[in-house]
Amino acid sequence: MTHYIGVDVGTASVRAALVTERGEIVQTAVEPIQIWNPQPGFYEQSSDDIWKAVTITVNSVVRKSGVAASQVKGIGFDATCSLVALDVDFNPASCSLSGQKECNVVMWMDHRAEKQAARINATKHSVLRQVGGTMSLEMQPPKLLWLKENIPKQWRTMEHLFDLPDFLTWRATNSLTRSLCSLVCKWGYEVQGAEKHGWNDDFLTTIGLQELTENNHARMGNQTQQPGEPCGAGLTVQAASDLGLVPGTPVGTSLIDAHAGGVACLACVPTGLSSTLPPITSRLALICGTSTCHMAVSREPVFVPGVWGPYFSAMIPGLWGNEGGQSTTGKLIDFVVENHSAYAATRAKADESGVHLYEYLNNLLENQAKQAGTSVSQLTSDLHVYPDFHGNRSPLADPTMKGMICGLSLSATSDDLALLYLATVQALAYGTKHIISEMNHHGHSIQILYLCGGLRKNKLFVQSHADALGLPVILPDAHESVLLGSAVLGARASGNFSNIQDAMLAMGGSGLVVMPRETEQRYHEKKYQVYQKMLTDQRAYRELMKN
């Protein structure tokens, strides 16, 4: 049987999967990668360390599966949208104030470039229209400007600048082509249709990065391809040796990790849906992990303030994409839980019971609801959370927003921890409701959600989203949707499918439907009003405190 490999470079680990031509995941492997956090807001990694983890995981899935390397007909890569810097000889060029050579990756979650992002946004340049009017400090132009202004000597050695997904395809094939996904979504590269795209030199000069226009933009890349198109001549001899695969194995043009999740989810056809599955343009994929990305496509460009895009062919060739997002979701839940005074005792009880901490908290909530004669959802009527502890990515596009909690008491038991955890999960659902409301207001028509990533395993998180949004939530049978999406890229590159859409349909599989409960919707509508009031109040507090 024909097989493909998908590789996903996440925030803290690299994962690989061996996948059949029907989309069945045969074998997976995971390997941690190092993160340096030298000071608040600074997050750095090593591209060599990342590639080493890639080689370990790919070798592992092939070896453990027993599938011959010759049966692997394609490989695809996805990764976080981190920035990689190499020197003229393609060796790591340090992005760190420490000058450490190995610290040559500025991570997606790095917030060092807040001032640079503010200056870029103050230009109100036309390029900003395709990122919802405001460029995030998590995108590459603010980070590049920070590097130039703060470590100028090191900046001058940075001859090759990659988004991490494109670094991986270069390392695998020696091809300097860049994915439209990376450039359009994170670099300010303009795409206005199938035949009209390119770097905007006026934008680069206006924001102070005019040197990047030199030599036909070679430092950032001047050859682009749509996701899934074959990169170069496939795996080089060296890369094939590193990965335990055959030289020349086709490599698909890469995707950012959230987009890979979207590719896998949006073609999933669930069983048990009481109505007809809406068209792909009315589906929204939530890729939930450390952060959450909200991926939607349309046949015509849709401009939504505070929501990234529209991007042509950035996720699915031929369609326009929009991407909303929450900067912290899984990370926020962990933060709230782990910093509660009852965390250690509650964790010990969960370990003693032999269940995951969040399952233990879910059980505590069930018990509280039974004792109160109500549903779990309605336990938080006087406890409210506003979730932007790490700023707001969408739809406010305001990195200065802060988290808020209303309704605390002097009690700090395990039951209180469970309630705060529930209120946080609900707040994240209201953040998604805010994003969808803005998307629909400006031209989308979202009718159904797909949910993938680590948080899909949390039943409370899933049901809270279905109830709060009043929409069916689909959980694809493939628990590793992002890995499946990257394998789809390899399948397309192999030539066995004529386009990404055909590969998606062949490999997308089925899924479980979680329906919203009408009995909970009025309660969530009231909680959502509190969410909106907390947003208004925070802004009012800022005005009061100005000078």
C-alpha positions, 0 to 999 in steps of 0.5 A: 500500500502507498504511504505518506509521511506528515511532519508537524513542528509544534511549539514544544515538540516535533511529531511525525506520522505515517499515513495510508492513501486512505488517510489512516494514521499507521504510526506516530512519533514525538520528540521534544525541542528546546525553548529558550525564554531569556526574559519575559516575552522572548522565546527562541529555538534552534533550527538544528535542534528542530531538524534533529527532532524531525529526523528522529521522529521520521526514522521512528515511524518508518522503523516501527511501522515495518513499512519499507522506505520505498513505499513512502511516496511523499512527505509534507511538512507543517510548522509554527510560523516562527522566524528562522535566520541563516547566514550566507553559508546557510549556518544558524545566525543568532537572533538572540541578545545573547549572541548564541549561534544556536538561538537562530529562531524567533518563535511565533509566540515571541512578543519582543516586537511590540513597539515595531508592530505599533510603528508599522500599523501607524503607517496604515499602509495598504498592505495591512488590509490583508491582515485585518487592518492591523499587523500582529507583533507575532508576524515577521515584519515587526520581528525583522525590524526588531532584529535590525534595530536591536542587534544590527551586527547580527542582522547584517549576517542574516542572509537567508530568512525563512518561515519555519515551514519553508526552512524545513522544505529547504532543509529537505530539498535544497529548494529556496521556494517559499510557500504562499501560505507562509509569505502571504499570512506572515510576511506581508506578501501581497496576493490579489488573485491567481496571477497577481502577487509579489512583494510590496517594495513601498511597504518594506521601505516605509517600515524601514526594511528597504534592504530586503528589497535588494537582489530581487528580495533574495533574503526573504525568497522570490520563488513561490508555490502553492501548498502541496506543489512539489519542492525541487527534485524531492529529498536530497541524498543527505536529507534522505539519509537523515530521514531514512527515506529514498532520495528523490521522494517528493516533498510537498510545499509546506503549510503553517500548522494551523492551515494543515489542520484546516486542510485535514478537517474541512474535507471530513464528512461526519456521520450522524449529522441530522442535516446536509453538510454545508458547503466548505465555505460555511465550515470553520476549523478550530485548531486548538492547542497552545493557542487557537486558530479559526480557519475559514475559506471563501470563493471571493475575498472577505475582509474582516477587521481584526481577522487575518486575510483574505489570503488567496491560495494560502491554505486551499489552492483556488480559495480565499482564506481568513484566519482568526485566532486566540493567542492563548487557549490551552496555555491559558487553561494550564496557567489558570489551573496551575497558579491556583492555590489548590492546584497541588492538592488537586493534582495529587488527588487526580494522580491518586485516582489515576485520571488526568487532571482535567478529567478529575476537574470535570468530574468535580463539576459534575458532582457540584452540578448534581448537588446544586440541581443544575447543569455544569454550564450554569455553575458559573453564574457569578464567576466570569473570566475575560480570557485575553491574558496574552493580548487579543489576536482577533477580532480586536487585534490588540496585544495590550489587552489583559485578562480579567476575573470577576467573582472571586471569594476567600475560598480556595478549595478544589471545587473552587479551582474546578469552577475557575477552570470552567469559567475559563473554558467558557470564556474561550468559547465566548472569544470564539463566538466574538470572532465568528460574529465578526466574520459573519457580519462581514460576509462569511456564513459559518454553519458548522465547526470542526475541532482538532488539536489537543483540546478536542480530547476535553469533553467539557471544552468541546460541549461548551463550544457547541453550546455557547456558539449554538453550532454543531461541532465535528470531531474528526476520526483522525485525532491527529488532524494537523499531521494528517494535513501535512501528509496530504501535502506529501500525497499531492506532491507525489502526483497520485492526486491532481490537486489538494482538494482531491487528496483531501477528499480521499484522506479526510475520513469521517467524524463524530458530531457534538450537537448544541444543547438548546437548554443551555443557550439562553444561559450562554447568551447572558454570559456572553453579554457579561463577556462583552461588558468586561471588554467594554469595562477594561477599555473604560478603566484604561481611559480613566487611568490615562495621565 
